[in-house]
């Protein structure tokens, strides 16, 4: 991100903000903050194994994933781990250029020695399935964001995965900005791998990567001709460690972060994950409708609007962000392909509620008078 994209409002000390209405990181629920503030626990022992496996179970249900890995790091580290384990240098993949984060996936795939066929995507629209189909023959996989944060568009990953499987290709979905807000189901779709992180839709603190594999994706990991050229990110190594009833990971885990994630997931589970996801969609629609009523051009392709981020286009975007910053509200600036005259509203953590959206809309209305 350039300094121009960050803007003056983003350079203010984040501790001064009462509301982080950005795509992440999120503001923590006080109950999760209390968990995070507890004395450090060791990453081994019977009690820890029970707590850690509970987190894996919740994530497995939320993602419909047969195998889940939680490891120290960011969403990008989870993507690195997934690409290392599912693909080998020299193989060819299709990567969707959905915007800022789609372009990052292209860079990552090339850094892993993969040959990339780029599926260009029209700004503000979902991935064109026909374009992916043209590029698929001879490819080992398809890599695509579930949600492109720069545009607020949810991409048709299930249809892409169906197409990829028919060509014998794997599908990797970047859900860093989507898990906890969008329906993801690796059990009943052909998606092979999904990657997320703790600090956005999952409502926890930064520092944990989440990797989910379907059975087909997991078999692909185990069927490699050789182990990946990594120790830390070798998922087979994590599988082996998971069987240990005393220390279920091959590395020291940030136990406070894991327990804070467990706390957040437990609240999502209490009312049912389906209800949680439905509420996220309702809050996002309230935000889009409200912004449109105020005269903004809101990115909302039919049936493909994201639930955790809303993107609005306006020549007054920077001015609005500056005024909101003065009120203690941070919203995000635009990113490619809408790096100019755009702002992004994140609906994650404590600020992803009807009340905060109504407050935001009222403040924006004042800002544009």
Secondary structure per residue as TSV (DSSP state, phi and psi in degrees):
chain	resnum	aa	ss	phi	psi
A	1	X	-	360.0	134.4
A	2	X	-	-85.6	164.3
A	3	X	H	-62.6	-31.3
A	4	X	H	-65.9	-37.6
A	5	X	H	-70.9	-32.2
A	6	X	H	-69.8	-49.6
A	7	X	T	82.1	164.4
A	8	X	T	-64.1	-39.8
A	9	X	G	-60.0	-35.3
A	10	X	G	-76.1	-12.8
A	11	X	G	-87.6	-6.1
A	12	X	S	-71.8	145.0
A	13	X	-	-55.7	119.5
A	14	X	G	-57.2	-23.1
A	15	X	G	-64.2	-16.4
A	16	X	G	-83.6	-8.9
A	17	X	-	-89.2	129.6
A	18	X	S	-80.6	-26.0
A	19	X	E	-135.4	123.8
A	20	X	E	-101.7	87.0
A	21	X	E	-97.7	58.7
A	22	X	S	-119.3	166.3
A	23	X	S	-68.2	-3.1
A	24	X	S	144.2	151.1
A	25	X	S	-72.6	164.2
A	26	X	-	-98.7	164.6
A	27	X	-	-81.0	131.3
A	28	X	-	-79.0	145.8
A	29	X	-	-62.2	139.7
A	30	X	H	-54.7	-32.4
A	31	X	H	-66.1	-34.6
A	32	X	H	-74.8	-34.4
A	33	X	H	-63.8	-37.5
A	34	X	H	-64.1	-40.5
A	35	X	H	-63.2	-43.0
A	36	X	H	-64.2	-28.3
A	37	X	T	-85.1	-4.5
A	38	X	S	-69.1	159.0
A	39	X	-	-56.3	147.4
A	40	X	-	-62.2	135.6
A	41	X	-	-106.1	151.4
A	42	X	-	-71.9	157.6
A	43	X	S	-93.6	32.1
A	44	X	-	-154.1	167.5
A	45	X	S	109.4	156.7
A	46	X	H	-58.3	-43.3
A	47	X	H	-63.7	-41.3
A	48	X	H	-66.4	-41.5
A	49	X	H	-59.4	-42.2
A	50	X	H	-62.3	-45.6
A	51	X	H	-65.1	-43.5
A	52	X	H	-66.2	-43.1
A	53	X	H	-67.4	-27.3
A	54	X	H	-65.0	-40.4
A	55	X	H	-62.2	-44.8
A	56	X	H	-61.7	-38.4
A	57	X	H	-65.3	-46.0
A	58	X	H	-59.8	-44.4
A	59	X	H	-67.0	-36.0
A	60	X	H	-62.3	-41.3
A	61	X	H	-68.6	-45.8
A	62	X	H	-61.5	-38.2
A	63	X	H	-98.0	-7.2
A	64	X	T	61.0	34.8
A	65	X	-	-103.3	136.3
A	66	X	S	-74.8	-29.3
A	67	X	E	-134.8	127.7
A	68	X	E	-127.1	138.8
A	69	X	E	-124.6	130.9
A	70	X	E	-117.4	122.0
A	71	X	E	-137.9	154.9
A	72	X	E	-61.0	138.8
A	73	X	S	137.1	-170.4
A	74	X	-	-104.3	178.1
A	75	X	H	-58.8	-36.7
A	76	X	H	-64.2	-35.0
A	77	X	H	-68.2	-35.0
A	78	X	H	-64.8	-37.5
A	79	X	H	-66.0	-42.5
A	80	X	H	-57.1	-46.3
A	81	X	H	-60.4	-42.7
A	82	X	H	-67.2	-45.4
A	83	X	H	-64.8	-38.4
A	84	X	H	-62.5	-35.6
A	85	X	H	-90.4	-27.2
A	86	X	H	-94.9	-23.9
A	87	X	-	-126.5	159.2
A	88	X	-	-124.7	145.8
A	89	X	T	-49.4	137.9
A	90	X	T	97.4	-17.4
A	91	X	-	-75.6	160.3
A	92	X	E	-108.6	137.1
A	93	X	E	-133.9	154.5
A	94	X	E	-97.6	130.7
A	95	X	E	-125.4	130.3
A	96	X	E	-81.7	124.4
A	97	X	E	-87.0	82.3
A	98	X	-	-86.8	-10.2
A	99	X	S	143.0	-152.7
A	100	X	H	-52.9	-47.2
A	101	X	H	-84.5	-25.3
A	102	X	H	-64.1	-39.6
A	103	X	H	-66.8	-32.9
A	104	X	H	-65.3	-38.2
A	105	X	H	-63.4	-37.2
A	106	X	H	-61.2	-45.9
A	107	X	H	-61.7	-42.1
A	108	X	H	-65.7	-43.8
A	109	X	H	-61.0	-42.4
A	110	X	H	-67.3	-35.5
A	111	X	H	-64.4	-24.7
A	112	X	T	-88.6	8.7
A	113	X	T	78.9	18.7
A	114	X	-	-91.1	146.5
A	115	X	E	-85.8	125.4
A	116	X	E	-108.2	128.6
A	117	X	E	-103.7	117.8
A	118	X	E	-89.0	124.4
A	119	X	E	-95.3	101.1
A	120	X	E	-66.5	142.3
A	121	X	-	-124.4	132.0
A	122	X	-	-66.7	132.0
A	123	X	T	-52.3	128.5
A	124	X	T	84.6	2.5
A	125	X	S	-119.8	160.7
A	126	X	-	-73.8	164.7
A	127	X	-	-57.0	136.5
A	128	X	-	-81.8	111.7
A	129	X	H	-59.5	-39.5
A	130	X	H	-62.5	-36.3
A	131	X	H	-67.1	-41.6
A	132	X	H	-61.7	-42.2
A	133	X	H	-61.6	-36.7
A	134	X	H	-63.2	-32.3
A	135	X	H	-92.0	-14.5
A	136	X	H	-70.6	-35.6
A	137	X	T	-52.4	128.5
A	138	X	T	84.1	3.2
A	139	X	-	-93.6	148.9
A	140	X	S	-85.7	-24.3
A	141	X	E	-166.4	171.5
A	142	X	E	-126.7	135.3
A	143	X	E	-123.0	125.8
A	144	X	E	-152.0	141.9
A	145	X	E	-73.3	141.0
A	146	X	S	-69.2	-44.9
A	147	X	E	-127.6	129.0
A	148	X	E	-90.2	111.2
A	149	X	T	-61.1	-29.2
A	150	X	T	-69.3	-24.0
A	151	X	T	-117.5	-18.0
A	152	X	T	73.9	24.2
A	153	X	E	-104.1	132.9
A	154	X	E	-93.0	126.4
A	155	X	-	-95.7	150.9
A	156	X	-	-77.5	67.5
A	157	X	H	-66.1	-29.5
A	158	X	H	-65.2	-43.8
A	159	X	H	-67.4	-39.0
A	160	X	H	-62.3	-41.5
A	161	X	H	-65.9	-39.0
A	162	X	H	-58.3	-45.4
A	163	X	H	-65.4	-44.7
A	164	X	H	-61.2	-45.2
A	165	X	H	-60.9	-36.4
A	166	X	H	-65.6	-19.8
A	167	X	T	-100.7	6.6
A	168	X	T	74.8	22.4
A	169	X	-	-107.0	153.9
A	170	X	E	-89.4	154.4
A	171	X	E	-121.4	122.6
A	172	X	E	-111.2	127.0
A	173	X	E	-113.7	124.0
A	174	X	E	-83.5	106.0
A	175	X	-	-115.4	29.4
A	176	X	T	-57.2	-39.1
A	177	X	T	-101.9	18.8
A	178	X	T	-130.3	-36.0
A	179	X	B	-59.4	135.6
A	180	X	T	90.3	-4.5
A	181	X	T	-133.3	-25.2
A	182	X	B	-119.4	148.7
A	183	X	-	-70.4	127.7
A	184	X	-	-132.4	131.3
A	185	X	-	-146.8	97.1
A	186	X	S	-78.3	-14.9
A	187	X	S	-77.5	-41.4
A	188	X	S	-107.6	14.2
A	189	X	S	-130.8	177.3
A	190	X	S	-94.1	8.0
A	191	X	-	-64.1	133.5
A	192	X	-	-97.4	-32.3
A	193	X	E	-148.8	144.2
A	194	X	E	-135.7	142.0
A	195	X	E	-126.0	136.1
A	196	X	E	-144.5	-167.7
A	197	X	E	-150.5	166.1
A	198	X	T	-78.0	-20.9
A	199	X	T	-96.8	8.4
A	200	X	S	-119.2	-108.1
A	201	X	T	-64.6	-19.1
A	202	X	T	-81.8	-8.2
A	203	X	-	76.4	13.3
A	204	X	S	-111.7	-170.5
A	205	X	-	-83.3	155.8
A	206	X	S	-62.9	151.8
A	207	X	-	129.8	-2.4
A	208	X	E	-126.9	132.9
A	209	X	E	-98.3	145.9
A	210	X	E	-124.4	126.3
A	211	X	E	-122.8	126.5
A	212	X	E	-117.8	137.3
A	213	X	E	-123.3	140.6
A	214	X	-	-80.1	172.7
A	215	X	H	-60.6	-40.8
A	216	X	H	-63.7	-43.0
A	217	X	H	-65.3	-38.9
A	218	X	H	-66.4	-40.0
A	219	X	H	-62.6	-34.7
A	220	X	H	-65.4	-36.3
A	221	X	H	-63.5	-45.2
A	222	X	H	-73.5	-20.6
A	223	X	T	-90.2	3.9
A	224	X	-	-55.7	150.1
A	225	X	S	-69.3	-24.2
A	226	X	S	-155.4	162.4
A	227	X	-	-65.8	148.1
A	228	X	-	-63.9	155.3
A	229	X	S	-80.8	66.0
A	230	X	-	-160.6	145.0
A	231	X	S	-94.1	-52.6
A	232	X	T	-61.6	-44.5
A	233	X	T	-93.3	8.8
A	234	X	-	-72.4	105.4
A	235	X	H	-66.4	-28.2
A	236	X	H	-62.6	-34.6
A	237	X	H	-65.9	-39.8
A	238	X	H	-67.1	-35.8
A	239	X	H	-60.2	-46.4
A	240	X	H	-61.5	-43.6
A	241	X	H	-66.8	-32.1
A	242	X	H	-63.9	-18.9
A	243	X	T	-78.8	-13.1
A	244	X	-	-77.5	126.6
A	245	X	S	-86.3	9.4
A	246	X	S	-119.5	-44.5
A	247	X	-	-136.9	95.7
A	248	X	-	-88.1	13.3
A	249	X	S	-136.3	153.8
A	250	X	S	-82.2	-5.1
A	251	X	S	-134.9	165.0
A	252	X	-	-67.1	126.8
A	253	X	-	-95.5	145.2
A	254	X	-	-75.5	87.5
A	255	X	H	-60.7	-35.9
A	256	X	H	-61.9	-42.0
A	257	X	H	-64.2	-40.9
A	258	X	H	-64.5	-42.1
A	259	X	H	-69.9	-33.7
A	260	X	H	-66.2	-39.2
A	261	X	H	-64.0	-40.5
A	262	X	H	-59.4	-40.7
A	263	X	H	-63.3	-44.8
A	264	X	H	-64.3	-45.4
A	265	X	H	-63.2	-34.0
A	266	X	H	-63.7	-36.7
A	267	X	H	-70.6	-37.7
A	268	X	H	-63.0	-38.6
A	269	X	H	-72.0	-33.4
A	270	X	H	-55.8	-45.2
A	271	X	T	-89.9	-1.6
A	272	X	-	95.9	131.6
A	273	X	H	-62.0	-34.3
A	274	X	H	-62.7	-44.3
A	275	X	H	-64.6	-40.4
A	276	X	H	-58.5	-47.4
A	277	X	H	-64.7	-39.5
A	278	X	H	-62.9	-39.8
A	279	X	H	-66.0	-37.0
A	280	X	H	-62.1	-42.2
A	281	X	H	-64.6	-38.9
A	282	X	H	-65.7	-41.8
A	283	X	H	-64.9	-41.7
A	284	X	H	-63.8	-39.5
A	285	X	H	-66.6	-38.6
A	286	X	H	-58.7	-42.3
A	287	X	H	-65.3	-47.2
A	288	X	H	-62.9	-44.9
A	289	X	H	-62.4	-41.3
A	290	X	H	-66.1	-42.4
A	291	X	H	-65.8	-39.6
A	292	X	H	-65.2	-38.5
A	293	X	H	-63.9	-26.5
A	294	X	T	-85.1	-0.3
A	295	X	T	101.5	8.2
A	296	X	-	-86.4	149.4
A	297	X	E	-86.7	107.9
A	298	X	E	-102.1	132.3
A	299	X	-	-73.8	114.4
A	300	X	-	-154.7	72.3
A	301	X	-	-63.6	138.6
A	302	X	T	-52.5	119.4
A	303	X	T	77.2	3.9
A	304	X	-	-130.8	24.8
A	305	X	B	-84.1	135.9
A	306	X	-	-75.5	160.5
A	307	X	S	-101.1	-13.8
A	308	X	S	-114.1	-3.8
A	309	X	E	-148.7	137.7
A	310	X	E	-122.8	131.0
A	311	X	E	-113.0	127.8
A	312	X	E	-122.5	142.6
A	313	X	E	-106.6	132.3
A	314	X	-	-166.4	136.8
A	315	X	T	-65.9	-12.5
A	316	X	T	-99.7	15.0
A	317	X	H	-55.4	-49.1
A	318	X	H	-65.0	-39.7
A	319	X	H	-61.3	-42.9
A	320	X	H	-64.2	-42.8
A	321	X	H	-62.4	-40.2
A	322	X	H	-64.1	-42.8
A	323	X	H	-66.9	-40.3
A	324	X	H	-65.9	-37.2
A	325	X	H	-59.4	-37.3
A	326	X	H	-65.0	-22.5
A	327	X	T	-95.2	7.2
A	328	X	T	81.5	21.8
A	329	X	E	-119.1	121.3
A	330	X	E	-102.1	122.9
A	331	X	E	-117.0	165.4
A	332	X	E	-98.9	153.8
A	333	X	E	-81.0	177.8
A	334	X	-	-79.5	155.9
A	335	X	-	-130.1	162.2
A	336	X	T	-50.1	128.1
A	337	X	T	-94.1	4.8
A	338	X	S	-113.6	47.8
A	339	X	-	-71.4	-18.1
A	340	X	S	-111.4	143.6
A	341	X	S	54.4	48.7
A	342	X	E	-149.8	152.7
A	343	X	E	-135.9	155.8
A	344	X	E	-123.1	132.4
A	345	X	E	-106.5	120.3
A	346	X	E	-92.8	139.4
A	347	X	-	-122.0	61.6
A	348	X	-	-124.0	155.7
A	349	X	G	60.9	-144.7
A	350	X	G	-63.7	-19.0
A	351	X	G	-99.4	6.9
A	352	X	-	-95.6	54.4
A	353	X	S	-127.5	163.5
A	354	X	H	-60.0	-40.3
A	355	X	H	-63.0	-44.5
A	356	X	H	-70.5	-33.9
A	357	X	H	-65.6	-43.7
A	358	X	H	-62.9	-40.4
A	359	X	H	-62.3	-44.8
A	360	X	H	-61.3	-46.0
A	361	X	H	-61.2	-39.2
A	362	X	H	-64.7	-40.2
A	363	X	H	-69.1	-37.8
A	364	X	H	-65.9	-41.1
A	365	X	H	-57.3	-41.3
A	366	X	H	-66.6	-38.0
A	367	X	H	-67.8	-27.5
A	368	X	T	-99.7	3.4
A	369	X	-	-65.7	360.0
